[in-house]
Amino acid sequence: MISMLLKGLAALGFIAVSAMFLIWLERKVSAWIQNRLGPMMTGFQGTLQPIADTIKLLLKEDIVPNGVDFISWWLAPFFVTVPVVMAFLVIPFSAKWIILDLNVGALYICSVTSLCVLGIFMAGWGSNNKYSLLGGMRSAAQIISYEVPLLLSVLLVVMQAGTLSMQGIVHAQHNEWYIFKPHLALAFIIYFIAATAEVNRVPFDIPEAESELVAGYHTEYTGMKFAMFFVAEYTNMFIISAIGTTLFLGGWQGPFLPGIVWFLLKAYGLIFLLMWIRWTLPRLRMDQMMSFAWKVLTPLALLNLLVSGWFMVN
């Protein structure tokens, strides 16, 4: 019990520090792309700005709007944040740095990360706000749609590795990372696009499109409840990048450097790519986003799975 408690506290500490770092990095990346400075005043190169933001949010008043469904409105931030924390249970940071190596790790992590849509929908439904409701409905449609090609890509990796264990999938790539195999490289592209939609990042940030929905599903939230949505979003970015690293980039494997260093370099490299895309591409329309999921990504993922499966059998 003490060991599991310490591991849980370590995971929570990493989540908090990583979220603050990613918020700072997002501002710096956006400033770099748009030829601006970004945060500069608080600490060296603005490194203390996330701490200042945290203090500000802690001091903000927790406002409850009139007419909200209090239970679903109040619980929504926890339903968004808790599944993200649960996902850390099976992520292999190195050969030894893993909380629990479940033999169904890939199934577990896909299951718990899918629960975030419940929190987003609860926030939209319980806020008594039409903008929030539209954001929640859009998110449910988007995540359910893009979950299909994402899971088909993960299934192909599981077929190739012959195991659902996240550590087992990493060990299966000791000779060659899966991204260097043509059919799995295509699976990685499909996974990355679908995962971008899963975490509501541009060009798929339809649920919180500020030009249409104010702030979408979290319009009516203030203070630390508002902060919890942001922590969940940036932690979700790390989770999908960590999963992509484990499934396609050899996980913690690499020469010379310790395994955890390789893992973090790969994961944060994918996060940087997500940020680059966000500040480069325009937002899609809702109909374009749904059509792309069901008419392009899903058929492509199915075809890749069937053709690859046929070659594996024969």
DRENVEX-422454 format. One record per residue (C-alpha): x, y, z; residue number from 1; residue in three letters. Coordinates in nm, 4 decimals. Example, Ala and Ser with C-alpha at 12.3 -4.5 7.8 and 13.67 -1.06 7.14 Angstrom:
px;py;pz;num;residu
1.2300;-0.4500;0.7800;1;ALA;
1.3670;-0.1060;0.7140;2;SER;
# end
This chain:
px;py;pz;num;residu
0.0000;0.0000;0.0000;1;MET;
0.2812;0.2417;0.0886;2;ILE;
0.4612;0.1594;-0.2368;3;SER;
0.1470;0.2189;-0.4462;4;MET;
0.0761;0.5416;-0.2548;5;LEU;
0.4262;0.6726;-0.3257;6;LEU;
0.3932;0.5810;-0.6946;7;LYS;
0.0585;0.7582;-0.7095;8;GLY;
0.2020;1.0714;-0.5495;9;LEU;
0.4955;1.0610;-0.7916;10;ALA;
0.2528;1.0392;-1.0853;11;ALA;
0.0486;1.3341;-0.9526;12;LEU;
0.3653;1.5380;-0.9040;13;GLY;
0.4792;1.4618;-1.2578;14;PHE;
0.1344;1.5552;-1.3973;15;ILE;
0.1381;1.8923;-1.2196;16;ALA;
0.4933;1.9811;-1.3260;17;VAL;
0.4411;1.8546;-1.6822;18;SER;
0.1173;2.0521;-1.7244;19;ALA;
0.2832;2.3755;-1.6093;20;MET;
0.5820;2.3132;-1.8371;21;PHE;
0.3564;2.2443;-2.1363;22;LEU;
0.1521;2.5597;-2.0774;23;ILE;
0.4767;2.7609;-2.0826;24;TRP;
0.6036;2.5694;-2.3873;25;LEU;
0.2780;2.6265;-2.5778;26;GLU;
0.3107;3.0003;-2.5286;27;ARG;
0.6733;2.9960;-2.6391;28;LYS;
0.6031;2.7795;-2.9457;29;VAL;
0.3111;2.9998;-3.0514;30;SER;
0.5269;3.3103;-3.0028;31;ALA;
0.8076;3.1541;-3.2067;32;TRP;
0.5730;3.0671;-3.4937;33;ILE;
0.4054;3.4105;-3.4875;34;GLN;
0.7333;3.6034;-3.4429;35;ASN;
0.6550;3.7214;-3.0888;36;ARG;
0.8373;3.6961;-2.7552;37;LEU;
0.5778;3.5144;-2.5454;38;GLY;
0.6010;3.5314;-2.1630;39;PRO;
0.9185;3.7132;-2.0584;40;MET;
0.8568;3.9076;-1.7369;41;MET;
0.7973;3.6399;-1.4706;42;THR;
1.1227;3.4491;-1.4223;43;GLY;
1.3894;3.3797;-1.6834;44;PHE;
1.2179;3.3701;-2.0252;45;GLN;
0.8835;3.3638;-1.8423;46;GLY;
0.9500;3.0242;-1.6816;47;THR;
0.7625;3.1223;-1.3647;48;LEU;
0.4516;3.2370;-1.5536;49;GLN;
0.2660;2.9023;-1.5025;50;PRO;
0.3207;2.9342;-1.1260;51;ILE;
0.1804;3.2887;-1.1346;52;ALA;
-0.1188;3.1591;-1.3340;53;ASP;
-0.1769;2.8837;-1.0770;54;THR;
-0.1751;3.1332;-0.7886;55;ILE;
-0.4156;3.3572;-0.9801;56;LYS;
-0.6585;3.0694;-1.0432;57;LEU;
-0.6417;2.9629;-0.6782;58;LEU;
-0.7479;3.3141;-0.5762;59;LEU;
-1.0321;3.3367;-0.8288;60;LYS;
-1.3882;3.3205;-0.6998;61;GLU;
-1.5668;2.9884;-0.7598;62;ASP;
-1.8896;3.1098;-0.9234;63;ILE;
-2.1884;2.8768;-0.9639;64;VAL;
-2.4258;3.0088;-1.2357;65;PRO;
-2.7997;3.0093;-1.1840;66;ASN;
-2.9923;2.7098;-1.3129;67;GLY;
-2.7021;2.4637;-1.3407;68;VAL;
-2.7516;2.0934;-1.2774;69;ASP;
-2.5263;2.1116;-0.9736;70;PHE;
-2.4171;1.7458;-0.9484;71;ILE;
-2.3152;1.7003;-1.3124;72;SER;
-2.1718;2.0543;-1.3346;73;TRP;
-1.9647;2.0082;-1.0186;74;TRP;
-1.8416;1.6557;-1.1018;75;LEU;
-1.7516;1.7261;-1.4660;76;ALA;
-1.3945;1.8564;-1.4021;77;PRO;
-1.3181;1.5425;-1.2004;78;PHE;
-1.4537;1.3123;-1.4738;79;PHE;
-1.2213;1.4892;-1.7182;80;VAL;
-0.9128;1.4829;-1.4948;81;THR;
-0.9284;1.1491;-1.3086;82;VAL;
-0.9220;0.9176;-1.6181;83;PRO;
-0.6095;1.0989;-1.7388;84;VAL;
-0.4392;1.0303;-1.4053;85;VAL;
-0.5506;0.6644;-1.4198;86;MET;
-0.3825;0.6258;-1.7600;87;ALA;
-0.0385;0.6734;-1.6001;88;PHE;
-0.0782;0.3337;-1.4329;89;LEU;
0.0454;0.1385;-1.7362;90;VAL;
0.2762;0.3836;-1.9156;91;ILE;
0.6310;0.2365;-1.9296;92;PRO;
0.8730;0.5269;-1.8796;93;PHE;
1.1630;0.2797;-1.8813;94;SER;
1.2330;-0.0906;-1.8286;95;ALA;
1.1682;-0.0463;-1.4542;96;LYS;
0.9747;0.2809;-1.4305;97;TRP;
0.6157;0.1620;-1.4629;98;ILE;
0.3530;0.1599;-1.1885;99;ILE;
0.1824;-0.1628;-1.2994;100;LEU;
0.2561;-0.3722;-1.6086;101;ASP;
-0.0926;-0.5067;-1.6828;102;LEU;
-0.1180;-0.7862;-1.9387;103;ASN;
-0.4092;-0.5896;-2.0928;104;VAL;
-0.2348;-0.2519;-2.0683;105;GLY;
-0.3260;-0.1303;-2.4188;106;ALA;
-0.6925;-0.2187;-2.3624;107;LEU;
-0.6899;-0.0509;-2.0204;108;TYR;
-0.5376;0.2764;-2.1394;109;ILE;
-0.7743;0.3024;-2.4379;110;CYS;
-1.0695;0.2387;-2.2052;111;SER;
-0.9881;0.4929;-1.9344;112;VAL;
-0.8906;0.7721;-2.1737;113;THR;
-1.2278;0.7318;-2.3483;114;SER;
-1.4047;0.8273;-2.0243;115;LEU;
-1.3005;1.1938;-2.0601;116;CYS;
-1.5873;1.2519;-2.3025;117;VAL;
-1.8311;1.1886;-2.0157;118;LEU;
-1.6870;1.4792;-1.8187;119;GLY;
-1.6959;1.7102;-2.1197;120;ILE;
-2.0563;1.6179;-2.1959;121;PHE;
-2.1528;1.6584;-1.8281;122;MET;
-1.9960;2.0058;-1.8267;123;ALA;
-2.1897;2.1069;-2.1361;124;GLY;
-2.5188;1.9542;-2.0237;125;TRP;
-2.5040;2.0759;-1.6639;126;GLY;
-2.4006;2.4372;-1.7342;127;SER;
-2.7464;2.5599;-1.8429;128;ASN;
-2.5774;2.7378;-2.1324;129;ASN;
-2.6453;2.6768;-2.5009;130;LYS;
-2.2843;2.7417;-2.5994;131;TYR;
-2.1669;2.4867;-2.3430;132;SER;
-2.4294;2.2351;-2.4527;133;LEU;
-2.3236;2.2674;-2.8179;134;LEU;
-1.9596;2.2229;-2.7163;135;GLY;
-2.0407;1.9094;-2.5156;136;GLY;
-2.2466;1.7586;-2.7986;137;MET;
-1.9757;1.8338;-3.0517;138;ARG;
-1.7140;1.6743;-2.8287;139;SER;
-1.9179;1.3561;-2.7854;140;ALA;
-1.9669;1.3239;-3.1611;141;ALA;
-1.6015;1.4009;-3.2337;142;GLN;
-1.4433;1.1679;-2.9787;143;ILE;
-1.6744;0.8759;-3.0602;144;ILE;
-1.6042;0.9209;-3.4333;145;SER;
-1.2252;0.9449;-3.4102;146;TYR;
-1.2047;0.6694;-3.1489;147;GLU;
-1.2786;0.4146;-3.4249;148;VAL;
-0.9702;0.4754;-3.6493;149;PRO;
-0.7553;0.5284;-3.3395;150;LEU;
-0.8466;0.1889;-3.1931;151;LEU;
-0.8026;0.0196;-3.5313;152;LEU;
-0.4465;0.1559;-3.5439;153;SER;
-0.3763;0.0362;-3.1886;154;VAL;
-0.5239;-0.3052;-3.2772;155;LEU;
-0.2782;-0.3406;-3.5648;156;LEU;
0.0140;-0.2791;-3.3267;157;VAL;
-0.1271;-0.5377;-3.0838;158;VAL;
-0.1543;-0.7894;-3.3710;159;MET;
0.2053;-0.7207;-3.4718;160;GLN;
0.3433;-0.7476;-3.1170;161;ALA;
0.1208;-1.0391;-3.0117;162;GLY;
0.0549;-0.8851;-2.6703;163;THR;
-0.1614;-0.6216;-2.4998;164;LEU;
0.1096;-0.5415;-2.2429;165;SER;
0.2610;-0.1965;-2.2969;166;MET;
0.6030;-0.3238;-2.1851;167;GLN;
0.5589;-0.6264;-2.4122;168;GLY;
0.4940;-0.3968;-2.7096;169;ILE;
0.8132;-0.2019;-2.6316;170;VAL;
1.0175;-0.5243;-2.6049;171;HIS;
0.8728;-0.6428;-2.9370;172;ALA;
1.0439;-0.3438;-3.1042;173;GLN;
1.3968;-0.4257;-2.9850;174;HIS;
1.5106;-0.4991;-3.3428;175;ASN;
1.3142;-0.2325;-3.5302;176;GLU;
1.0738;0.0417;-3.4238;177;TRP;
0.7285;-0.0129;-3.5670;178;TYR;
0.7200;0.3288;-3.7334;179;ILE;
0.9819;0.1995;-3.9822;180;PHE;
0.7431;-0.0709;-4.1086;181;LYS;
0.5275;0.0719;-4.3942;182;PRO;
0.1884;-0.0567;-4.2736;183;HIS;
0.2606;0.0540;-3.9167;184;LEU;
0.3897;0.3930;-4.0345;185;ALA;
0.0485;0.4429;-4.1957;186;LEU;
-0.1136;0.3273;-3.8709;187;ALA;
0.0950;0.5868;-3.6831;188;PHE;
-0.0244;0.8674;-3.9128;189;ILE;
-0.3858;0.7591;-3.8632;190;ILE;
-0.3308;0.7294;-3.4879;191;TYR;
-0.1720;1.0742;-3.4631;192;PHE;
-0.4502;1.2460;-3.6582;193;ILE;
-0.7218;1.0687;-3.4576;194;ALA;
-0.5426;1.1396;-3.1289;195;ALA;
-0.5223;1.5098;-3.2207;196;THR;
-0.9003;1.5074;-3.2556;197;ALA;
-0.9342;1.3131;-2.9292;198;GLU;
-0.7675;1.5922;-2.7306;199;VAL;
-0.9573;1.8715;-2.9115;200;ASN;
-0.6518;2.0317;-3.0679;201;ARG;
-0.6513;2.2468;-3.3810;202;VAL;
-0.7590;2.1732;-3.6507;203;PRO;
-1.0134;1.9672;-3.4513;204;PHE;
-1.0882;2.2058;-3.1607;205;ASP;
-1.4570;2.2236;-3.2555;206;ILE;
-1.5916;2.1637;-2.8978;207;PRO;
-1.4277;2.4843;-2.7690;208;GLU;
-1.4209;2.6952;-3.0850;209;ALA;
-1.3954;3.0432;-2.9327;210;GLU;
-1.5157;3.2198;-3.2480;211;SER;
-1.8410;3.0218;-3.2314;212;GLU;
-1.8974;2.9007;-2.8729;213;LEU;
-1.7205;3.1538;-2.6437;214;VAL;
-1.5193;2.8776;-2.4680;215;ALA;
-1.7429;2.5810;-2.5392;216;GLY;
-1.8137;2.3280;-2.2691;217;TYR;
-1.6132;2.5091;-1.9972;218;HIS;
-1.7622;2.8559;-2.0548;219;THR;
-1.9333;2.8617;-1.7127;220;GLU;
-1.6330;2.7466;-1.5073;221;TYR;
-1.4020;2.9662;-1.3024;222;THR;
-1.1043;2.9295;-1.0708;223;GLY;
-0.9610;2.5849;-1.0100;224;MET;
-1.2472;2.4041;-1.1859;225;LYS;
-1.1503;2.5920;-1.5015;226;PHE;
-0.7848;2.5046;-1.4327;227;ALA;
-0.8708;2.1335;-1.4039;228;MET;
-0.9938;2.1318;-1.7642;229;PHE;
-0.6630;2.2807;-1.8765;230;PHE;
-0.4572;2.0366;-1.6691;231;VAL;
-0.6598;1.7519;-1.8234;232;ALA;
-0.6061;1.8870;-2.1764;233;GLU;
-0.2293;1.9195;-2.1454;234;TYR;
-0.1960;1.5911;-1.9576;235;THR;
-0.4034;1.4266;-2.2307;236;ASN;
-0.1512;1.5598;-2.4814;237;MET;
0.1258;1.3874;-2.2889;238;PHE;
-0.0779;1.0646;-2.2636;239;ILE;
-0.1455;1.0358;-2.6381;240;ILE;
0.2190;1.1210;-2.7107;241;SER;
0.3341;0.8620;-2.4554;242;ALA;
0.1053;0.5999;-2.6123;243;ILE;
0.2344;0.6892;-2.9606;244;GLY;
0.5916;0.6642;-2.8329;245;THR;
0.5242;0.3227;-2.6772;246;THR;
0.3343;0.1766;-2.9710;247;LEU;
0.5320;0.3096;-3.2659;248;PHE;
0.8627;0.4702;-3.1586;249;LEU;
1.0160;0.1921;-2.9523;250;GLY;
0.9151;0.3391;-2.6164;251;GLY;
1.2136;0.3883;-2.3860;252;TRP;
1.4574;0.2047;-2.6151;253;GLN;
1.7533;0.3932;-2.7575;254;GLY;
2.1348;0.4028;-2.7496;255;PRO;
2.3623;0.5619;-2.4889;256;PHE;
2.1042;0.7592;-2.2887;257;LEU;
1.8931;0.6128;-2.0041;258;PRO;
1.5549;0.4712;-2.1051;259;GLY;
1.3484;0.7393;-1.9309;260;ILE;
1.5409;1.0127;-2.1137;261;VAL;
1.4674;0.8506;-2.4498;262;TRP;
1.1014;0.8102;-2.3584;263;PHE;
1.0578;1.1744;-2.2557;264;LEU;
1.2485;1.3023;-2.5603;265;LEU;
1.0200;1.1084;-2.7948;266;LYS;
0.7014;1.1989;-2.6074;267;ALA;
0.7788;1.5696;-2.5858;268;TYR;
0.8870;1.5634;-2.9510;269;GLY;
0.5360;1.4496;-3.0449;270;LEU;
0.3879;1.7162;-2.8164;271;ILE;
0.5968;1.9805;-2.9945;272;PHE;
0.4555;1.8523;-3.3246;273;LEU;
0.1015;1.8879;-3.1861;274;LEU;
0.1766;2.2471;-3.0855;275;MET;
0.3313;2.3245;-3.4229;276;TRP;
0.0190;2.1961;-3.5980;277;ILE;
-0.2084;2.3973;-3.3682;278;ARG;
-0.0445;2.7279;-3.4499;279;TRP;
-0.0114;2.6538;-3.8220;280;THR;
-0.3393;2.5066;-3.9511;281;LEU;
-0.6886;2.6630;-3.9579;282;PRO;
-0.9877;2.5071;-3.7805;283;ARG;
-1.2082;2.2658;-3.9750;284;LEU;
-1.5850;2.3010;-3.9995;285;ARG;
-1.7942;2.0512;-3.8059;286;MET;
-1.9183;1.8744;-4.1213;287;ASP;
-1.5641;1.8546;-4.2630;288;GLN;
-1.4353;1.7039;-3.9403;289;MET;
-1.7053;1.4353;-3.9241;290;MET;
-1.6760;1.3528;-4.2949;291;SER;
-1.2994;1.3153;-4.2650;292;PHE;
-1.3400;1.0690;-3.9753;293;ALA;
-1.6024;0.8447;-4.1357;294;TRP;
-1.5186;0.8784;-4.5070;295;LYS;
-1.1371;0.8903;-4.4985;296;VAL;
-0.9711;0.7818;-4.1730;297;LEU;
-1.1972;0.4905;-4.0764;298;THR;
-1.1996;0.3212;-4.4219;299;PRO;
-0.8227;0.3742;-4.4510;300;LEU;
-0.7609;0.2252;-4.1054;301;ALA;
-0.9881;-0.0720;-4.1823;302;LEU;
-0.8167;-0.1357;-4.5161;303;LEU;
-0.4723;-0.1133;-4.3545;304;ASN;
-0.5808;-0.3561;-4.0806;305;LEU;
-0.7289;-0.6093;-4.3255;306;LEU;
-0.4360;-0.6028;-4.5700;307;VAL;
-0.1771;-0.6192;-4.2905;308;SER;
-0.3679;-0.9025;-4.1191;309;GLY;
-0.3817;-1.0984;-4.4448;310;TRP;
-0.0034;-1.0691;-4.4890;311;PHE;
0.0570;-1.1703;-4.1264;312;MET;
-0.1549;-1.4847;-4.1667;313;VAL;
-0.0002;-1.5781;-4.4982;314;ASN;
# end
